[in-house]
Amino acid sequence: MNDENQYFETTDLGLGTTILTLGFTLDSLDRSNPSRVRFVFQRKHDLDEVVRAYWQKELKVEPLAYFNNIKLMKNRIYSR
């Protein structure tokens, strides 16, 4: 799933959770590397701007939603 124009992939749990919390849909998990899961999101709307703002520490998310989504993401990682 490396189509750079259609998908955004990250192995960063914090970034993936932030993207999810801001309303983007997790498309799939890429488990092709057994030691690292990739979170795959469809590249829609302003996803690239969200990623940029994340790394520039310019985002704010609702803490309880973020916490609930981090649990959801971990559950997706460990469930088969």
PyRosetta script that sets phi, psi and omega in degrees:
from pyrosetta import init, pose_from_sequence

init()
pose = pose_from_sequence("MNDENQYFETTDLGLGTTILTLGFTLDSLDRSNPSRVRFVFQRKHDLDEVVRAYWQKELKVEPLAYFNNIKLMKNRIYSR")
pose.set_psi(1, 54.0)
pose.set_omega(1, -176.9)
pose.set_phi(2, -102.7)
pose.set_psi(2, 22.1)
pose.set_omega(2, 178.0)
pose.set_phi(3, -72.0)
pose.set_psi(3, 101.0)
pose.set_omega(3, -172.4)
pose.set_phi(4, -61.4)
pose.set_psi(4, -27.2)
pose.set_omega(4, -178.2)
pose.set_phi(5, -80.3)
pose.set_psi(5, -28.4)
pose.set_omega(5, -176.2)
pose.set_phi(6, -98.8)
pose.set_psi(6, -29.8)
pose.set_omega(6, -172.1)
pose.set_phi(7, -129.0)
pose.set_psi(7, 150.4)
pose.set_omega(7, 170.8)
pose.set_phi(8, -117.5)
pose.set_psi(8, 130.7)
pose.set_omega(8, -179.3)
pose.set_phi(9, -121.3)
pose.set_psi(9, 143.1)
pose.set_omega(9, 175.1)
pose.set_phi(10, -147.8)
pose.set_psi(10, 147.6)
pose.set_omega(10, 172.4)
pose.set_phi(11, -100.4)
pose.set_psi(11, -1.9)
pose.set_omega(11, -177.3)
pose.set_phi(12, -81.9)
pose.set_psi(12, 113.3)
pose.set_omega(12, -177.9)
pose.set_phi(13, -61.7)
pose.set_psi(13, -40.9)
pose.set_omega(13, -179.8)
pose.set_phi(14, -63.4)
pose.set_psi(14, -45.2)
pose.set_omega(14, 179.0)
pose.set_phi(15, -66.1)
pose.set_psi(15, -45.8)
pose.set_omega(15, 179.0)
pose.set_phi(16, -59.5)
pose.set_psi(16, -41.7)
pose.set_omega(16, 179.5)
pose.set_phi(17, -67.2)
pose.set_psi(17, -39.8)
pose.set_omega(17, 177.7)
pose.set_phi(18, -62.6)
pose.set_psi(18, -45.7)
pose.set_omega(18, 178.7)
pose.set_phi(19, -58.5)
pose.set_psi(19, -45.1)
pose.set_omega(19, 178.7)
pose.set_phi(20, -62.6)
pose.set_psi(20, -44.5)
pose.set_omega(20, -178.5)
pose.set_phi(21, -63.2)
pose.set_psi(21, -30.3)
pose.set_omega(21, 179.8)
pose.set_phi(22, -84.7)
pose.set_psi(22, 7.7)
pose.set_omega(22, 169.8)
pose.set_phi(23, 102.5)
pose.set_psi(23, 4.0)
pose.set_omega(23, 176.6)
pose.set_phi(24, -83.2)
pose.set_psi(24, 151.9)
pose.set_omega(24, -176.7)
pose.set_phi(25, -95.2)
pose.set_psi(25, 130.4)
pose.set_omega(25, 173.6)
pose.set_phi(26, -72.6)
pose.set_psi(26, 115.5)
pose.set_omega(26, -176.9)
pose.set_phi(27, -76.2)
pose.set_psi(27, -47.0)
pose.set_omega(27, -178.6)
pose.set_phi(28, -167.7)
pose.set_psi(28, 173.0)
pose.set_omega(28, 171.8)
pose.set_phi(29, -113.6)
pose.set_psi(29, 134.3)
pose.set_omega(29, 177.1)
pose.set_phi(30, -101.6)
pose.set_psi(30, 112.0)
pose.set_omega(30, -178.8)
pose.set_phi(31, -106.6)
pose.set_psi(31, 23.2)
pose.set_omega(31, -177.2)
pose.set_phi(32, -64.3)
pose.set_psi(32, -27.2)
pose.set_omega(32, 173.4)
pose.set_phi(33, -101.6)
pose.set_psi(33, 111.2)
pose.set_omega(33, -174.0)
pose.set_phi(34, -59.9)
pose.set_psi(34, -23.4)
pose.set_omega(34, -177.1)
pose.set_phi(35, -94.3)
pose.set_psi(35, -5.0)
pose.set_omega(35, -177.5)
pose.set_phi(36, -148.7)
pose.set_psi(36, 123.3)
pose.set_omega(36, 177.1)
pose.set_phi(37, -90.9)
pose.set_psi(37, 137.3)
pose.set_omega(37, 175.4)
pose.set_phi(38, -105.5)
pose.set_psi(38, 130.6)
pose.set_omega(38, 173.9)
pose.set_phi(39, -88.9)
pose.set_psi(39, 127.0)
pose.set_omega(39, -175.1)
pose.set_phi(40, -114.9)
pose.set_psi(40, 122.5)
pose.set_omega(40, 178.7)
pose.set_phi(41, -118.6)
pose.set_psi(41, 143.0)
pose.set_omega(41, 172.6)
pose.set_phi(42, -70.5)
pose.set_psi(42, 136.7)
pose.set_omega(42, -178.7)
pose.set_phi(43, -78.9)
pose.set_psi(43, 98.6)
pose.set_omega(43, -178.0)
pose.set_phi(44, -128.3)
pose.set_psi(44, 161.3)
pose.set_omega(44, 173.0)
pose.set_phi(45, 47.6)
pose.set_psi(45, -123.2)
pose.set_omega(45, -175.5)
pose.set_phi(46, -109.4)
pose.set_psi(46, 37.8)
pose.set_omega(46, -177.6)
pose.set_phi(47, -58.5)
pose.set_psi(47, -41.5)
pose.set_omega(47, -179.9)
pose.set_phi(48, -62.3)
pose.set_psi(48, -36.5)
pose.set_omega(48, 178.2)
pose.set_phi(49, -68.2)
pose.set_psi(49, -37.7)
pose.set_omega(49, 177.0)
pose.set_phi(50, -62.6)
pose.set_psi(50, -44.3)
pose.set_omega(50, 179.6)
pose.set_phi(51, -62.7)
pose.set_psi(51, -44.1)
pose.set_omega(51, 178.3)
pose.set_phi(52, -60.6)
pose.set_psi(52, -46.4)
pose.set_omega(52, -178.8)
pose.set_phi(53, -65.1)
pose.set_psi(53, -33.6)
pose.set_omega(53, 176.8)
pose.set_phi(54, -60.2)
pose.set_psi(54, -50.4)
pose.set_omega(54, -177.1)
pose.set_phi(55, -71.1)
pose.set_psi(55, -22.4)
pose.set_omega(55, 177.2)
pose.set_phi(56, -90.1)
pose.set_psi(56, 2.5)
pose.set_omega(56, 179.3)
pose.set_phi(57, 60.2)
pose.set_psi(57, 41.0)
pose.set_omega(57, -177.9)
pose.set_phi(58, -106.8)
pose.set_psi(58, 1.5)
pose.set_omega(58, -175.6)
pose.set_phi(59, -99.5)
pose.set_psi(59, 152.8)
pose.set_omega(59, 170.3)
pose.set_phi(60, -130.7)
pose.set_psi(60, 136.1)
pose.set_omega(60, 176.7)
pose.set_phi(61, -128.9)
pose.set_psi(61, 157.5)
pose.set_omega(61, 178.8)
pose.set_phi(62, -71.6)
pose.set_psi(62, 122.0)
pose.set_omega(62, -171.2)
pose.set_phi(63, -59.7)
pose.set_psi(63, -42.8)
pose.set_omega(63, -178.3)
pose.set_phi(64, -67.4)
pose.set_psi(64, -38.7)
pose.set_omega(64, 177.2)
pose.set_phi(65, -64.2)
pose.set_psi(65, -41.8)
pose.set_omega(65, 178.6)
pose.set_phi(66, -62.0)
pose.set_psi(66, -46.1)
pose.set_omega(66, -179.5)
pose.set_phi(67, -61.4)
pose.set_psi(67, -44.9)
pose.set_omega(67, 179.1)
pose.set_phi(68, -63.7)
pose.set_psi(68, -38.4)
pose.set_omega(68, 179.5)
pose.set_phi(69, -72.0)
pose.set_psi(69, -31.4)
pose.set_omega(69, 176.9)
pose.set_phi(70, -66.8)
pose.set_psi(70, -37.4)
pose.set_omega(70, 175.3)
pose.set_phi(71, -64.6)
pose.set_psi(71, -41.7)
pose.set_omega(71, 178.8)
pose.set_phi(72, -62.2)
pose.set_psi(72, -44.4)
pose.set_omega(72, -179.4)
pose.set_phi(73, -63.7)
pose.set_psi(73, -42.9)
pose.set_omega(73, 178.9)
pose.set_phi(74, -64.7)
pose.set_psi(74, -38.5)
pose.set_omega(74, 177.4)
pose.set_phi(75, -62.0)
pose.set_psi(75, -40.8)
pose.set_omega(75, 177.7)
pose.set_phi(76, -64.8)
pose.set_psi(76, -36.3)
pose.set_omega(76, 179.6)
pose.set_phi(77, -63.3)
pose.set_psi(77, -46.6)
pose.set_omega(77, -171.1)
pose.set_phi(78, -91.5)
pose.set_psi(78, -6.6)
pose.set_omega(78, 176.6)
pose.set_phi(79, -94.3)
pose.set_psi(79, 148.3)
pose.set_omega(79, -178.7)
pose.set_phi(80, -120.5)
pose.dump_pdb("model.pdb")
